[in-house]
Amino acid sequence: MRVVRIGVLGASRVAPEALFGPARAVPGAEVAAVAARDPERARRYAARHGVPRVLPGYQALLDDPGVDAVYIALPNAAHAEWTLRALEAGKHVLCEKPLAANARQAAEVAAAARRTGLVVMEGMHYRHHPLAERMRVLAGEALGTVTRVETANCWPVPRFDGLIYDYALGGGATMIAGCYAIDCLRLVGSASLGEPSATGARALLRGPGADRAMTGECVFPGGATGRFRCSLWSAARPSMSVRVTGERGEMRVTGYLMPHLFHRITVRAGGRTWHERLRGEPTYHGQLRAFAAAVLDGAPVATDAANATATLRLIDAFYHHAGLHPRGLP
């Protein structure tokens, strides 16, 4: 059986859920090696998670002929650099979201992916559950002309050190949580409305240039409006929600980010109300399955570098409207 041998850049907290567990369940993918800045930490990490090989550094992993693809879960500010290096080394890339620190970097990655013909997938894992496509279809077909799209990703993270609020490392609530809500706003709105443009934003700050919460407004071609909300620390109630309003009714979705744990669709349209839930494997399993299919069989990639660039254009614009610098820019 053909297998994608994946090397891991960084001893991250997310890799056990996002990669190691799924690799044990998804045929066609295996974790082959890991590298971290601290070799001793990498050895302990590999022993804890059953990774067979430890390589002495990031570049050594990219140069290793026993690695076909890399999984990147480094700080956000390093995503574009190491994705570009991986592509130059001939490796496919599965990179945690957001793909880059800003849209300019993401566009560079997209150009490199086109030039090399290698797979680049951004880790928007929620897209790999049937719920994502169902939301898009319902928004485009059940509600008539869409007039308003609202998304939220708000959850408390009571940690105030490390990369979460570090501007230099690409931190901030909009980068870490808002990127999901903004990508989802584009998913359910752009299919029928086109790509939105930011019109305003307000941020709550944790430190200089570092947002702990943000609300942003946008407009779609034709006049429909949108809003996203995100929060890592604020008075906002936990919410992973979508609300789409159209001329014939409304769709509400709860739990869109981790739909395999719980979600619910409620549609009120055409004089009736109905609820839906969809079966699906864990989102990270679906993501790895899609990545392996793209590498081995040339299957299409929904969350490619072009999609990531469009999301990051909005993120950059919302930061500007909030009076903040986009990450990675002076």
C-alpha positions as CSV (number, residue, x, y, z in Angstrom):
1,M,0.0,0.0,0.0
2,R,1.3,3.5,-0.9
3,V,1.9,5.6,2.2
4,V,2.8,9.3,2.8
5,R,5.7,9.4,5.3
6,I,5.2,12.6,7.3
7,G,7.9,14.4,9.3
8,V,6.9,16.7,12.1
9,L,8.5,20.1,12.5
10,G,8.2,21.1,16.2
11,A,7.2,19.3,19.4
12,S,3.8,20.9,19.5
13,R,0.8,20.4,21.8
14,V,-1.6,20.1,18.9
15,A,0.2,17.3,17.0
16,P,-1.1,14.4,19.1
17,E,-4.7,15.3,18.3
18,A,-4.2,16.7,14.8
19,L,-1.7,14.1,13.5
20,F,-0.5,11.2,15.7
21,G,-4.0,9.9,16.6
22,P,-5.4,10.3,13.1
23,A,-2.3,8.6,11.5
24,R,-3.1,5.4,13.5
25,A,-6.6,5.4,12.0
26,V,-6.0,6.6,8.4
27,P,-4.5,4.2,5.9
28,G,-2.0,5.9,3.6
29,A,-0.4,8.1,6.2
30,E,2.3,7.5,8.8
31,V,4.4,9.6,11.1
32,A,8.1,9.0,10.1
33,A,10.2,11.4,12.1
34,V,10.2,14.5,14.3
35,A,12.6,17.5,14.7
36,A,12.6,20.3,17.3
37,R,14.9,23.1,18.2
38,D,15.9,21.2,21.4
39,P,17.1,17.7,20.4
40,E,16.6,16.3,23.9
41,R,13.0,17.6,24.0
42,A,12.5,16.0,20.5
43,R,13.7,12.7,21.9
44,R,11.4,12.8,24.9
45,Y,8.5,13.9,22.6
46,A,9.2,11.1,20.1
47,A,9.3,8.5,22.9
48,R,6.1,9.7,24.4
49,H,4.2,9.6,21.1
50,G,5.8,6.6,19.4
51,V,7.6,8.5,16.6
52,P,10.3,6.2,15.2
53,R,13.0,8.7,14.3
54,V,14.4,12.0,15.7
55,L,16.3,14.2,13.3
56,P,18.8,16.8,14.5
57,G,17.0,19.9,13.2
58,Y,14.3,21.2,11.0
59,Q,16.5,21.4,7.8
60,A,17.8,17.8,8.5
61,L,14.2,16.7,8.4
62,L,13.5,18.5,5.2
63,D,16.6,16.9,3.6
64,D,15.8,13.4,4.7
65,P,14.8,11.1,1.8
66,G,12.6,9.0,4.2
67,V,10.2,11.9,4.5
68,D,7.6,12.7,1.8
69,A,5.7,15.5,3.5
70,V,5.9,17.7,6.6
71,Y,3.4,18.7,9.2
72,I,4.2,22.2,10.5
73,A,2.9,23.3,13.9
74,L,5.4,26.0,14.7
75,P,4.5,29.5,15.9
76,N,2.4,31.3,13.3
77,A,5.2,33.6,12.4
78,A,7.3,30.7,11.2
79,H,4.6,28.9,9.1
80,A,5.4,30.6,5.7
81,E,9.2,30.4,6.1
82,W,9.2,26.7,6.8
83,T,6.5,25.9,4.3
84,L,8.5,27.6,1.6
85,R,11.7,25.7,2.7
86,A,9.8,22.4,2.6
87,L,8.5,23.1,-0.9
88,E,12.1,23.9,-2.1
89,A,13.2,20.6,-0.5
90,G,10.5,18.7,-2.5
91,K,8.2,18.0,0.4
92,H,4.4,18.3,0.5
93,V,3.1,20.4,3.4
94,L,0.2,20.1,5.9
95,C,0.5,23.4,7.9
96,E,-1.5,24.4,10.9
97,K,-3.7,27.5,10.5
98,P,-3.2,30.2,9.7
99,L,-0.9,29.3,6.8
100,A,1.2,32.5,7.2
101,A,1.5,35.6,9.3
102,N,-0.2,37.8,6.6
103,A,-1.6,37.7,3.1
104,R,1.6,38.7,1.4
105,Q,3.4,35.7,2.8
106,A,0.5,33.4,2.0
107,A,0.5,34.6,-1.6
108,E,4.3,33.7,-1.8
109,V,3.4,30.2,-0.6
110,A,0.6,29.9,-3.2
111,A,3.0,30.9,-5.9
112,A,5.6,28.3,-4.7
113,A,3.0,25.6,-4.6
114,R,2.0,26.3,-8.2
115,R,5.6,26.4,-9.3
116,T,6.6,23.1,-7.6
117,G,3.3,21.3,-8.1
118,L,3.4,20.1,-4.5
119,V,0.5,19.9,-2.1
120,V,0.0,22.6,0.5
121,M,-2.9,22.2,2.8
122,E,-3.8,24.6,5.6
123,G,-5.2,22.9,8.7
124,M,-8.7,24.2,8.7
125,H,-9.8,20.8,10.0
126,Y,-13.5,21.6,10.4
127,R,-13.8,21.8,6.6
128,H,-13.3,18.0,6.4
129,H,-16.6,17.1,8.1
130,P,-19.8,16.8,6.0
131,L,-21.3,19.7,8.1
132,A,-19.1,22.3,6.2
133,E,-20.4,21.4,2.8
134,R,-24.0,21.2,4.2
135,M,-23.8,24.7,5.6
136,R,-22.5,26.0,2.3
137,V,-25.3,24.3,0.3
138,L,-28.1,25.3,2.7
139,A,-26.9,28.9,2.7
140,G,-26.9,28.9,-1.1
141,E,-30.2,27.0,-1.8
142,A,-32.6,27.1,1.2
143,L,-32.6,30.7,2.2
144,G,-33.0,32.6,-1.1
145,T,-30.9,35.6,-1.6
146,V,-28.6,35.9,1.4
147,T,-28.5,39.2,3.2
148,R,-26.4,38.6,6.3
149,V,-23.7,36.1,7.5
150,E,-22.5,36.0,11.1
151,T,-19.9,33.6,12.5
152,A,-18.3,33.3,15.9
153,N,-15.5,31.4,17.6
154,C,-15.3,32.5,21.2
155,W,-13.8,30.3,24.0
156,P,-11.8,31.2,27.1
157,V,-8.1,30.4,27.2
158,P,-6.8,31.3,30.7
159,R,-3.1,31.3,29.6
160,F,-1.3,34.6,29.2
161,D,2.2,33.5,28.4
162,G,3.8,31.9,25.4
163,L,2.9,32.6,21.8
164,I,-0.9,33.3,22.2
165,Y,-0.5,37.0,22.7
166,D,3.1,37.5,21.3
167,Y,2.9,39.8,18.3
168,A,6.4,38.8,17.1
169,L,5.3,35.1,17.0
170,G,2.1,35.8,15.1
171,G,-0.2,35.7,18.1
172,G,-3.5,37.3,18.8
173,A,-7.1,36.1,19.1
174,T,-7.9,36.8,15.4
175,M,-4.9,34.7,14.3
176,I,-5.6,31.8,16.7
177,A,-9.4,31.8,16.9
178,G,-10.7,34.3,14.5
179,C,-9.1,32.7,11.4
180,Y,-11.7,29.8,11.8
181,A,-14.6,32.2,12.0
182,I,-13.4,34.3,9.1
183,D,-12.8,31.2,6.9
184,C,-16.3,29.9,7.8
185,L,-17.8,33.3,6.9
186,R,-16.2,33.0,3.5
187,L,-17.2,29.4,3.2
188,V,-21.0,30.0,3.7
189,G,-21.1,33.4,2.0
190,S,-18.7,33.5,-0.9
191,A,-20.2,30.7,-2.9
192,S,-23.3,32.7,-3.7
193,L,-22.1,36.2,-2.8
194,G,-18.5,36.5,-3.8
195,E,-15.5,37.4,-1.6
196,P,-16.3,40.0,1.2
197,S,-14.4,43.2,2.0
198,A,-13.7,44.4,5.5
199,T,-15.5,47.6,6.5
200,G,-14.7,47.9,10.2
201,A,-13.4,46.2,13.4
202,R,-13.0,46.6,17.1
203,A,-10.5,44.8,19.3
204,L,-9.8,44.3,23.0
205,L,-6.1,44.1,23.7
206,R,-4.0,42.0,26.0
207,G,-0.8,43.8,25.3
208,P,0.8,46.1,22.7
209,G,-0.6,45.0,19.3
210,A,-2.0,41.8,20.7
211,D,-5.8,41.3,20.6
212,R,-7.6,39.1,23.0
213,A,-10.9,39.6,21.2
214,M,-12.2,41.1,18.0
215,T,-15.4,41.9,16.2
216,G,-15.3,42.7,12.5
217,E,-17.8,43.8,9.9
218,C,-17.7,43.2,6.1
219,V,-19.7,43.6,3.0
220,F,-20.1,41.2,0.1
221,P,-20.5,42.2,-3.6
222,G,-24.1,43.1,-4.1
223,G,-24.6,44.5,-0.6
224,A,-25.0,41.6,1.8
225,T,-23.2,42.2,5.1
226,G,-21.2,40.0,7.4
227,R,-19.8,39.9,10.9
228,F,-17.3,37.7,12.7
229,R,-16.6,37.5,16.4
230,C,-13.7,35.9,18.2
231,S,-12.4,35.8,21.7
232,L,-9.7,34.1,23.8
233,W,-10.4,36.2,26.9
234,S,-13.4,38.5,27.3
235,A,-16.9,38.6,28.6
236,A,-18.2,36.8,25.5
237,R,-20.0,33.5,26.2
238,P,-18.4,30.5,24.5
239,S,-19.7,30.2,21.0
240,M,-18.8,28.3,17.8
241,S,-21.8,29.4,15.8
242,V,-23.0,30.4,12.3
243,R,-26.1,32.5,11.5
244,V,-27.1,33.1,7.9
245,T,-30.2,35.3,7.0
246,G,-31.8,35.3,3.6
247,E,-35.0,36.5,1.9
248,R,-36.8,33.3,2.7
249,G,-35.5,32.6,6.2
250,E,-32.6,31.8,8.5
251,M,-30.1,29.1,9.2
252,R,-28.3,28.7,12.6
253,V,-25.5,26.3,13.3
254,T,-23.9,25.5,16.6
255,G,-20.7,23.5,17.1
256,Y,-19.3,24.0,13.5
257,L,-15.7,23.8,14.6
258,M,-15.8,20.3,16.3
259,P,-18.9,18.8,14.7
260,H,-18.0,15.2,15.4
261,L,-18.4,16.0,19.1
262,F,-21.6,18.0,18.8
263,H,-23.4,20.2,16.3
264,R,-26.9,21.2,15.3
265,I,-28.4,22.9,12.2
266,T,-31.7,24.7,12.5
267,V,-33.3,26.1,9.4
268,R,-36.4,28.3,9.4
269,A,-37.5,28.9,5.8
270,G,-40.5,28.6,3.5
271,G,-42.9,28.5,6.5
272,R,-41.4,25.5,8.2
273,T,-38.6,24.7,10.6
274,W,-36.3,21.7,10.6
275,H,-33.2,20.5,12.4
276,E,-30.3,18.5,11.0
277,R,-27.2,16.6,12.3
278,L,-24.7,14.8,10.1
279,R,-22.6,11.8,10.8
280,G,-18.9,12.2,10.2
281,E,-15.5,11.0,11.5
282,P,-13.4,13.3,13.7
283,T,-12.3,16.4,11.7
284,Y,-8.6,15.8,12.1
285,H,-9.1,12.2,10.7
286,G,-10.9,13.6,7.7
287,Q,-8.2,16.3,7.2
288,L,-5.4,13.7,7.2
289,R,-7.3,11.4,4.9
290,A,-7.8,14.3,2.4
291,F,-4.1,15.3,2.7
292,A,-3.0,11.7,1.9
293,A,-5.5,11.5,-1.0
294,A,-4.1,14.8,-2.4
295,V,-0.5,13.6,-2.2
296,L,-1.0,10.1,-3.4
297,D,-3.8,10.5,-5.9
298,G,-3.9,14.2,-6.9
299,A,-7.3,14.8,-5.1
300,P,-8.3,18.4,-4.9
301,V,-7.5,20.5,-1.8
302,A,-10.3,22.7,-0.5
303,T,-8.0,24.5,2.0
304,D,-5.1,25.2,-0.3
305,A,-2.8,28.2,-0.2
306,A,-5.1,30.3,-2.4
307,N,-7.9,29.8,0.1
308,A,-5.6,30.7,2.9
309,T,-4.5,33.8,1.1
310,A,-8.1,35.0,0.8
311,T,-8.8,34.5,4.5
312,L,-5.6,36.2,5.5
313,R,-6.5,39.2,3.3
314,L,-9.5,39.7,5.5
315,I,-7.5,39.1,8.7
316,D,-5.0,41.8,7.6
317,A,-7.8,44.2,6.7
318,F,-9.6,43.6,10.1
319,Y,-6.4,44.4,11.9
320,H,-6.0,47.6,10.0
321,H,-9.6,48.6,10.7
322,A,-9.0,47.9,14.4
323,G,-5.9,50.2,14.4
324,L,-3.5,47.3,14.7
325,H,-0.7,46.0,12.5
326,P,-1.2,42.7,10.7
327,R,1.2,40.1,11.9
328,G,4.7,40.1,10.3
329,L,4.4,43.7,9.0
330,P,6.0,46.9,10.3
